Amino acid sequence: MIALTLSHITHVLGGELRLAGTDTPETLVTGSVDTDSRQIGPGDIFVAKPGDVTDGHVFVGTARSAGAALAIVERPVDEQITQIVVPHAVTALADLARDVVAQVRAGGDLRIVGITGSNGKTTTKNLLARILEDEGETVAPRASFNNEVGAPLTMLRVTTETRFLVSEFGASAPGAIAQLAGLVEPDLGVVLMVGMAHAGGFGGIEGTFHAKSELVKALRPGGLAVLNADDPRVAAMAPIAAEHGASVRWFGLGADADVRASDVEVSASGTRFVLTVGEESLPVSLRVLGAHHVMNALAAVAAATTLGVSIADCVARLETVEIAERWRMQPLGSDRIRIINDAYNASPDSMTAALRTLAQITGPSERMVAVLGAMSELGEYAGDEHDRIGELAVRLRIPRIVVIGQDARRMYISAISEGSWSDEAVFFPDADQAFEYLRGELRDGDRVLVKSSNSAGLRFLGDRLGELYA
């Protein structure tokens, strides 16, 4: 974070400054900001955020012992550390992020990219950050820091030397993206797709469309919307961009896209395609598994080339990326038994893409095994969508379908109904029982997909299988 005085921070937050030790209102604070006391170091700012399980105020002492210079609290804490008392810690975090980014932007050439979509945000963010980091200091979220806490924490990492801020915006309710993107007014807004992820929180896919379009509306005057030409709902955001004074750049597989891919070939070692930007074309060997990641790569290239990066540099840097992120189409195990751990997030669209990838990368002498858990946040659509995935697994002729957890049981039932007889489809109430089954079932030549939402916890099962067959 940039250096700020205690008085300035207090003014921005509208809080009450309570000094400790030798601090004065003009004392400079230069450290990082975090809500996790375990991440605090000397000179940092600790934000005592109340949580569902515990309360950050309990850890103010821990932060002080680690060297924190300031605690932002909702109530005074009996610790010898300077504190700013605010009505709401998360709101204070957002206010501070808005101020810091505005100062850096006013004093330099900071360019800000916002990314949203029902799927692919983290992968696209990582691909774009990899391209941009060779151009200059780039700040991007760690993991999936894309909510009301994670997004501001990322923004607060900018310095006077930062050239690019890549922000990932997730949403579980209407208005969330507008609030987060409104903190920084991005120069570029990338919208990947509008799907069923989190549809339960938006009242259906049309609600998801309106939520994702909030990023386009939040662009700064003269900004650019980078839109998926192949998704009709995303394409329908072009008039919204025009209404708000933004232009549009298209990515997709069609010939009319400004940034497009052709000749896509998927294998167990990655995905090959021909990248075309305007009149220039280059072959790409993307090591990230899955044809669906081609669209994420196109989105990253569309943003990066807009920011001045050459197509050749984009390709060279993309080809260095081995995995999108831990637990996202992450290859584990060995050539003998390959585990694909994709159990950090799941929606109907990403589940479909992952199953199709499994079918594409499994050779004729190899066997597909799908280990599936629940997809969360689908609300009233959960039953039908789980049914659809179970049916798809059978239609893809996956000979071993392992369904885990009561919330996913309809996948198992629908797989049986679709024609998965005998022991082709099996169900286990928990991951431990499934692990014991798989340990005895898997054999040389198996290609195993582990796929579920984060809340199902199957990512740890994927790790265990990866270690077992390494």
C-alpha positions in Angstrom: 0.0 0.0 0.0 1.1 3.6 -0.5 2.2 5.6 2.6 -0.6 7.3 4.4 -0.8 9.3 7.6 -3.0 8.2 10.5 -5.0 11.4 10.2 -5.6 10.8 6.5 -6.8 7.2 7.0 -9.1 8.4 9.8 -10.6 11.1 7.6 -11.2 8.6 4.7 -12.8 6.1 7.0 -14.8 8.7 9.0 -13.6 7.0 12.2 -12.3 7.9 15.6 -8.5 7.8 16.0 -7.2 6.4 19.3 -3.4 6.8 19.5 -1.1 4.5 21.3 2.6 4.7 22.2 4.5 7.5 20.4 2.1 7.7 17.4 0.7 11.1 16.3 -1.9 11.9 13.7 1.0 12.6 11.3 2.6 9.1 11.8 3.0 7.4 8.4 1.7 3.9 7.9 3.4 2.1 5.0 2.6 -1.6 5.4 0.1 -4.0 3.9 -3.6 -4.4 4.9 -5.2 -7.7 5.9 -8.1 -9.2 7.8 -6.1 -12.3 8.7 -3.8 -11.8 11.7 -1.6 -14.7 10.5 -0.7 -12.6 7.5 0.3 -9.5 9.4 3.9 -8.3 9.6 5.7 -5.2 10.9 4.1 -2.0 10.0 0.9 -3.5 8.6 -2.8 -2.6 9.1 -5.0 -5.2 10.6 -8.8 -4.9 9.9 -10.7 -6.6 12.7 -13.6 -7.9 10.7 -16.4 -9.8 12.5 -17.0 -13.2 10.9 -19.5 -16.0 10.9 -17.2 -18.3 12.9 -15.0 -15.9 14.9 -14.4 -12.2 15.5 -11.4 -10.4 14.2 -11.3 -8.2 17.4 -10.1 -11.3 19.3 -7.0 -11.3 17.2 -6.0 -7.7 17.5 -3.4 -8.7 20.2 -2.0 -11.3 17.8 -1.7 -8.7 15.1 0.0 -6.3 17.5 2.5 -8.9 18.5 3.3 -9.6 14.9 4.2 -5.9 14.4 1.0 -4.3 13.2 1.1 -0.5 13.2 -2.7 0.1 13.2 -5.9 -1.8 13.9 -9.2 -0.8 12.2 -11.9 -1.9 14.6 -15.6 -1.6 15.2 -15.1 -1.2 18.9 -12.1 -0.3 21.0 -9.9 -3.2 22.1 -7.7 -3.2 25.2 -4.4 -3.6 23.4 -1.5 -1.2 23.1 -1.9 -0.5 19.4 -3.2 2.6 17.6 -6.8 2.0 16.6 -9.3 3.7 14.3 -12.9 2.9 15.4 -15.4 2.7 12.5 -19.0 1.7 12.3 -18.4 -1.2 9.9 -15.0 -2.7 9.2 -15.8 -4.1 5.7 -17.1 -0.7 4.6 -14.0 0.9 5.9 -11.9 -1.6 3.9 -13.7 -0.6 0.8 -13.4 3.2 1.5 -9.7 2.8 2.1 -9.3 0.9 -1.2 -11.2 3.5 -3.1 -9.0 6.3 -1.8 -5.7 4.4 -2.4 -6.5 3.4 -5.9 -7.7 7.0 -6.7 -4.4 8.5 -5.5 -2.3 6.0 -7.4 -4.3 6.6 -10.6 -4.1 10.3 -10.3 -0.4 10.3 -9.9 0.6 7.8 -12.5 -0.4 5.6 -15.4 -2.3 2.9 -13.6 -4.6 0.9 -15.8 -7.4 -1.1 -14.2 -9.0 -4.3 -15.6 -12.2 -5.8 -14.1 -13.1 -9.4 -14.8 -16.5 -11.1 -14.2 -18.5 -14.0 -15.5 -20.3 -17.1 -14.2 -17.2 -19.2 -14.9 -13.5 -18.7 -15.8 -12.8 -15.5 -13.7 -9.8 -16.8 -11.8 -8.3 -18.6 -14.8 -8.6 -15.4 -17.0 -7.3 -13.3 -14.2 -4.2 -15.5 -13.9 -3.6 -15.6 -17.6 -3.9 -11.9 -18.0 -1.7 -11.2 -15.0 1.0 -13.5 -16.4 0.9 -11.6 -19.7 1.0 -8.1 -18.0 3.6 -8.8 -15.3 6.4 -8.7 -17.9 5.2 -5.2 -18.9 5.4 -3.7 -15.4 4.3 -4.1 -11.8 1.0 -6.0 -11.9 -1.4 -6.5 -8.9 -3.9 -9.3 -9.2 -5.9 -11.3 -6.6 -4.5 -14.2 -4.8 -6.6 -17.3 -5.4 -10.2 -16.1 -5.7 -10.2 -12.9 -3.8 -13.2 -11.5 -5.6 -15.8 -10.6 -2.9 -16.4 -7.6 -0.6 -13.3 -8.4 1.4 -11.0 -10.0 -1.1 -11.4 -7.4 -3.9 -10.5 -4.4 -1.7 -7.6 -6.2 -0.2 -6.2 -6.7 -3.7 -6.8 -3.1 -4.6 -4.9 -2.0 -1.5 -1.8 -3.8 -2.7 -1.2 -1.1 -5.4 1.8 1.2 -5.1 3.0 4.2 -7.0 4.9 1.8 -9.2 1.9 -0.3 -10.1 1.1 -0.2 -13.8 -1.8 -2.7 -13.9 -4.5 -3.7 -11.4 -6.4 -6.8 -12.4 -9.6 -7.2 -10.3 -11.8 -10.2 -10.2 -15.4 -9.5 -9.3 -17.7 -12.2 -8.1 -21.2 -11.8 -6.8 -23.7 -13.7 -4.7 -26.4 -11.1 -4.9 -27.6 -8.2 -7.2 -25.6 -5.0 -6.7 -22.4 -6.7 -5.5 -20.4 -6.2 -8.7 -21.6 -2.6 -9.0 -20.4 -1.9 -5.5 -16.9 -3.5 -6.0 -16.3 -2.2 -9.5 -17.5 1.2 -8.4 -14.6 1.4 -6.1 -12.2 1.7 -9.0 -14.1 2.4 -12.2 -12.1 0.0 -14.4 -10.7 1.1 -17.8 -11.5 -2.3 -19.2 -14.3 -4.7 -18.2 -14.1 -8.3 -19.3 -17.3 -10.3 -19.2 -16.7 -14.0 -19.9 -20.1 -15.7 -19.8 -23.6 -15.7 -18.2 -24.5 -19.1 -16.9 -26.2 -20.9 -14.0 -23.5 -20.4 -11.4 -25.1 -18.7 -8.4 -28.4 -18.5 -10.2 -30.2 -19.3 -7.0 -29.0 -15.9 -5.6 -30.2 -14.0 -8.6 -33.6 -15.5 -9.2 -32.5 -17.2 -12.5 -30.3 -16.6 -15.4 -31.8 -13.3 -16.4 -31.0 -12.0 -12.9 -27.4 -13.3 -13.5 -27.3 -11.3 -16.7 -28.2 -8.1 -15.0 -25.7 -8.7 -12.2 -22.8 -9.3 -14.6 -23.7 -6.3 -16.7 -23.1 -4.2 -13.6 -19.4 -4.3 -14.6 -20.1 -2.7 -18.0 -22.1 0.0 -16.3 -19.2 0.7 -13.9 -16.5 1.4 -16.5 -15.0 4.8 -16.4 -16.1 7.2 -19.2 -14.4 6.2 -22.5 -13.7 2.7 -21.1 -13.8 -0.6 -23.1 -16.0 -3.6 -22.6 -14.3 -6.9 -23.6 -17.2 -9.2 -24.4 -17.7 -12.8 -25.4 -19.2 -12.8 -28.9 -20.3 -16.4 -28.6 -22.5 -15.9 -25.5 -25.8 -14.3 -26.5 -26.4 -12.8 -23.1 -22.9 -11.3 -22.9 -23.3 -10.0 -26.5 -26.5 -8.3 -25.4 -24.4 -6.1 -23.1 -23.0 -4.2 -26.1 -25.9 -1.7 -26.1 -25.4 -1.2 -22.4 -21.8 -0.3 -23.0 -22.8 2.2 -25.6 -25.3 3.8 -23.3 -22.5 4.3 -20.7 -20.0 5.7 -23.2 -17.9 2.6 -23.5 -16.7 0.9 -26.7 -16.6 -2.9 -27.3 -14.0 -5.4 -28.2 -15.2 -8.9 -29.1 -13.5 -12.3 -28.4 -14.8 -15.7 -29.5 -14.6 -18.5 -32.0 -16.6 -16.8 -34.8 -15.0 -15.1 -37.7 -16.4 -11.7 -36.7 -14.6 -11.6 -33.3 -11.7 -9.1 -32.9 -9.7 -11.8 -31.0 -10.6 -15.3 -32.1 -9.4 -19.0 -32.0 -9.6 -21.6 -34.7 -8.4 -25.2 -35.2 -8.8 -26.1 -31.5 -7.3 -29.4 -30.5 -7.6 -30.9 -27.0 -5.2 -33.5 -25.6 -4.0 -34.7 -22.2 -1.0 -32.4 -22.5 -3.1 -29.2 -23.1 -4.9 -27.4 -25.8 -3.6 -26.2 -29.2 -5.3 -23.5 -31.3 -4.6 -20.7 -33.8 -4.9 -17.3 -32.3 -6.0 -14.4 -34.5 -5.9 -10.8 -33.5 -7.0 -8.6 -36.4 -4.9 -9.7 -39.4 -2.2 -11.5 -37.4 -2.3 -15.2 -36.5 -0.1 -17.4 -34.4 -0.3 -20.9 -33.1 -0.7 -21.4 -29.3 0.1 -24.4 -27.2 -1.8 -23.8 -24.0 -0.8 -26.3 -21.2 -4.0 -25.6 -19.2 -6.3 -28.5 -19.7 -9.7 -28.1 -21.4 -11.1 -26.5 -24.5 -13.2 -24.2 -22.4 -10.0 -22.4 -21.3 -9.5 -21.2 -24.9 -12.2 -18.6 -24.3 -10.4 -17.5 -21.1 -7.2 -17.1 -23.0 -8.9 -15.1 -25.8 -10.4 -12.8 -23.2 -6.9 -12.3 -21.6 -5.4 -11.6 -25.0 -8.1 -9.2 -25.9 -7.5 -7.2 -22.8 -3.7 -7.4 -23.0 -3.4 -6.3 -26.6 -5.7 -3.4 -25.9 -3.2 -2.4 -23.2 -0.4 -2.4 -25.8 1.1 -6.0 -25.5 2.0 -7.6 -28.8 0.3 -10.8 -29.9 3.7 -12.6 -30.0 4.4 -11.6 -26.4 0.9 -12.7 -25.3 1.5 -16.1 -26.9 4.9 -16.6 -25.4 3.7 -15.8 -21.9 0.5 -17.8 -22.1 2.6 -20.9 -23.1 4.5 -20.6 -19.8 1.3 -21.2 -17.7 1.1 -24.8 -16.5 -2.2 -24.7 -14.5 -4.9 -22.1 -14.1 -4.9 -22.3 -10.3 -4.6 -25.0 -7.7 -7.7 -27.2 -7.8 -8.7 -26.0 -11.2 -8.1 -28.7 -13.9 -4.9 -29.5 -12.0 -3.1 -32.6 -13.2 -2.0 -34.9 -10.4 -1.0 -38.5 -10.1 1.2 -39.9 -12.9 1.0 -41.1 -16.5 -0.1 -44.5 -15.0 -3.2 -43.0 -13.3 -3.9 -39.4 -14.0 -6.0 -37.4 -11.6 -7.6 -34.1 -12.7 -8.5 -32.1 -9.6 -11.1 -29.5 -10.6 -13.0 -29.4 -7.3 -12.6 -25.7 -6.2 -15.7 -24.5 -8.0 -18.6 -26.1 -10.0 -21.6 -24.8 -11.9 -23.6 -26.6 -14.6 -21.5 -25.0 -17.3 -18.1 -25.8 -15.7 -19.2 -29.3 -14.8 -20.3 -29.9 -18.4 -17.0 -28.5 -19.7 -14.9 -30.6 -17.3 -16.8 -33.8 -18.2 -16.3 -33.1 -21.9 -12.7 -32.5 -21.4 -12.3 -35.8 -19.6 -13.9 -37.5 -22.6 -11.6 -35.6 -25.0 -8.3 -36.5 -23.3 -9.0 -40.1 -22.6 -7.5 -42.5 -25.2 -9.2 -45.6 -26.6 -7.2 -47.9 -24.3 -7.8 -45.8 -21.2 -10.8 -45.6 -18.9 -12.7 -42.5 -17.8 -13.7 -42.1 -14.1 -15.8 -39.2 -13.0 -15.8 -38.4 -9.3 -18.6 -35.8 -8.8 -19.9 -33.8 -5.9 -22.6 -31.1 -5.4 -22.9 -27.8 -7.3 -23.8 -25.1 -4.8 -25.8 -21.9 -4.9 -28.3 -23.1 -7.5 -31.4 -22.6 -5.4 -34.6 -24.0 -6.9 -32.6 -25.1 -10.0 -30.4 -27.5 -8.1 -32.4 -30.6 -8.6 -32.8 -30.3 -12.4 -29.2 -29.2 -12.9 -27.8 -32.2 -10.9 -30.1 -34.5 -12.9 -28.7 -33.0 -16.2 -25.1 -33.6 -15.2 -25.8 -37.2 -14.2 -27.4 -37.8 -17.6 -24.6 -36.1 -19.4 -22.0 -38.3 -17.7 -23.8 -41.4 -19.1 -24.2 -39.9 -22.5 -20.5 -39.3 -22.6 -20.1 -43.0 -22.0 -18.1 -42.6 -18.8 -17.9 -46.1 -17.4 -17.3 -45.2 -13.7 -19.4 -42.5 -12.2 -18.7 -41.9 -8.4 -21.1 -39.5 -6.8 -20.4 -38.2 -3.3 -22.6 -36.4 -0.8 -26.4 -36.2 -0.2 -26.6 -32.9 -2.0 -25.3 -34.6 -5.2 -27.4 -37.8 -4.9 -29.7 -36.8 -7.8 -26.7 -37.1 -10.1 -26.4 -40.7 -9.1 -30.2 -41.4 -9.5 -30.3 -39.7 -12.9 -27.2 -41.6 -14.1 -29.0 -44.9 -13.2 -32.2 -43.7 -14.9 -30.2 -42.8 -18.0 -28.8 -46.3 -18.3 -25.8 -46.6 -16.0 -26.5 -50.1 -14.7 -24.7 -52.5 -12.4 -21.8 -50.8 -10.6 -21.1 -48.2 -13.4 -22.5 -45.5 -11.1 -21.9 -45.7 -7.4 -22.8 -43.4 -4.5 -21.1 -42.6 -1.2 -22.2 -40.3 1.5 -18.7 -38.9 2.2 -15.3 -38.5 0.7 -13.5 -41.0 3.0 -15.8 -43.9 1.9 -15.3 -42.9 -1.7 -11.5 -42.8 -1.3 -11.5 -46.4 0.0 -13.6 -47.5 -2.9 -11.3 -45.7 -5.4 -8.2 -47.0 -3.9 -9.4 -50.5 -4.7 -11.0 -49.6 -8.0 -8.6 -47.5 -10.0 -6.2 -49.2 -12.3 -3.5 -48.4 -14.8 -4.7 -46.3 -17.7 -7.5 -44.6 -15.7 -8.1 -40.9 -16.2 -10.0 -39.5 -13.2 -11.9 -36.2 -12.9 -12.7 -34.9 -9.5 -15.2 -32.2 -9.8 -17.5 -30.3 -7.3 -18.1 -27.0 -5.7 -15.7 -25.8 -3.0 -18.3 -26.5 -0.3 -18.3 -30.2 -1.1 -14.7 -30.5 -0.1 -13.7 -32.9 -2.8 -10.6 -30.9 -3.7 -8.9 -32.6 -0.7 -10.0 -36.0 -2.0 -8.4 -35.1 -5.3 -5.2 -34.2 -3.5 -5.2 -37.6 -1.6 -5.7 -39.5 -4.9 -2.9 -37.4 -6.5 -0.5 -38.3 -3.7 -1.5 -41.9 -3.8 -0.8 -42.4 -7.5 2.1 -40.0 -7.9 
